Amino acid sequence: MHHRRTAMQHALQRVGWQVEAYGDVASALTHLRERPFSAVFCDSYLRGASAGGFLAWSRRIAPAVPFYVIALNDASGVGSSGQRPDAIVAFPPVDTELPRPTTRSLWDVPAPAVRDLPLEGRTDLVSLADLIEMLAVTEASAVIALAGGMVGRVYLAGGQLEHAVHVGAGDVESIGVRGLGRLLDLDAVDFQVLPYRNPSRRTVHVATTTALTEATRLIDEQRRDLGLLESVAAACPDATGVAVGYALTEQPADVHGDGLAAFTAAVALLEAVRPSAGTVSHLAVEGERSALAVVRFGQERLLAAQAPRGRSVVLLSALAKAVKQSRR
C-alpha cells in the first residue's frame, strides 16, 4: 500500500500537482473540510473504508472537487450507489494519461516573465512589493517565505493575494493587509519563492494591487504608532504597558511591554463611563495597585498606558503630549 501511494505521489508531482498524502480517511476528510483542494485521488484498495464510501463523503463535503480513483484492475463498482468518480486512473500510472491541474502554478512551464523570477534572494535587491507584483502579473501560484518563514509568509493563488502573516517579537502574529504592511516595512531579509500550499486561512479579501496600496498606507500608520509608544515609554519609564489601536477592535495595533492589558482595560473603562459621560477623549484613573490613562484621537483610535499606582496624571500628560507631537 505504501509503495503504491509513493509511486502515485511521484507520478502526480511529475505532471504538476502539489500533493498532500494521507494514510487514513479521517485525516483526509478533516483536511478536505478545512481547506480547499484542487482534486482528490483515492486508492481503490483503501484501508479502513471503501473508495466508494470515501467518494460519497467527499461529494458531500466538497461536491465541486474532482474525485479520481486509482485502480490496478477494474473499479467499475466504485460509487455504484449513484456517486461516480470523475475518472479512474490506472496503476501503475502513465504520465500522459494522468489528469493535469487546471490552476496555473509557478512550476508549470512558466511564462517568460516568470522564468526570470528569482526563486531566492534578498529584499534589498528585489523588494517584496516588486516580487508580489511579478507573481500577480503572471497569475502565478506560490508562497513567499521570508527568513525561511520565521519572519513571515505571503500566499498567492493565480496571482491573487490570499494570506499574509508577519511574526514579530514574542511570536506575535499580524495577519492580512496589516501583516503585509509589516512585511513590506522590514529591513533587508532573505526570501524564497516556494511551491504553492493552501494557507491555514484566507485573510486578504481585496485585489492584489489594492492590498499593496492599503499595506503601504498602513506602513505610515505603523511608523506613527511606534513613535507614539516610544514617546510615552521615554516620558514614563515606569509604565508597565503602552498600546495603540482602534477602539472597536479587540487587539491593539502595537504594544510596548504589557500593552495588551492596558488596551483591554482602557476599552472596558471607556465603555463603562459612556452611559454617564458620553464619548470621553481623555481619561485617567487610579486603581488599588495601578494607574491607567487613555486618550482617544483620530478616527476612533486609542492610546492607553498603565503604570504603578500614583502615576495616572503623569501618564495622561505623556499620552496627550505624544498624540499632539504626532500631529505636527
C-alpha positions, 0 to 999 in steps of 0.5 A: 500500500505504501509503495503504491501511494509513493509511486502515485505521489511521484507520478502526480508531482511529475505532471504538476500537482502539489500533493498532500498524502494521507494514510487514513480517511479521517485525516483526509476528510478533516483536511478536505473540510478545512481547506480547499483542494484542487482534486482528490485521488483515492486508492481503490484498495483503501484501508479502513473504508471503501473508495466508494464510501470515501467518494460519497463523503467527499461529494458531500463535503466538497461536491465541486472537487474532482474525485479520481480513483486509482485502480490496478484492475477494474473499479467499475463498482466504485460509487455504484450507489449513484456517486461516480468518480470523475475518472479512474486512473490506472496503476501503475500510472502513465504520465500522459494519461494522468489528469493535469491541474487546471490552476496555473502554478509557478512550476508549470512551464512558466511564462517568460516573465516568470522564468526570470523570477528569482526563486531566492534572494534578498529584499534589498535587491528585489523588494517584496512589493516588486516580487508580489507584483511579478507573481500577480502579473503572471497569475502565478501560484506560490508562497513567499517565505521570508527568513525561511518563514520565521519572519513571515509568509505571503500566499498567492493563488493565480496571482491573487493575494490570499494570506499574509502573516508577519511574526514579530517579537514574542511570536506575535502574529499580524495577519492580512493587509496589516501583516503585509504592511509589516512585511513590506516595512522590514529591513533587508531579509532573505526570501524564497519563492516556494511551491504553492500550499493552501494557507491555514486561512484566507485573510486578504479579501481585496485585489492584489494591487489594492492590498499593496496600496492599503499595506503601504498606507498602513506602513505610515500608520505603523511608523506613527504608532511606534513613535507614539509608544516610544514617546510615552515609554521615554516620558514614563519609564515606569509604565508597565504597558503602552498600546495603540489601536482602534477602539472597536477592535479587540487587539491593539495595533502595537504594544510596548511591554504589557500593552495588551492589558492596558488596551483591554482595560482602557476599552472596558473603562471607556465603555463603562463611563459612556452611559454617564459621560458620553464619548470621553477623549481623555481619561485617567484613573487610579486603581488599588495597585495601578494607574491607567490613562487613555486618550482617544484621537483620530478616527476612533483610535486609542492610546492607553498606558498603565503604570504603578499606582500614583502615576495616572496624571503623569501618564495622561500628560505623556499620552496627550503630549505624544498624540499632539507631537504626532500631529505636527 
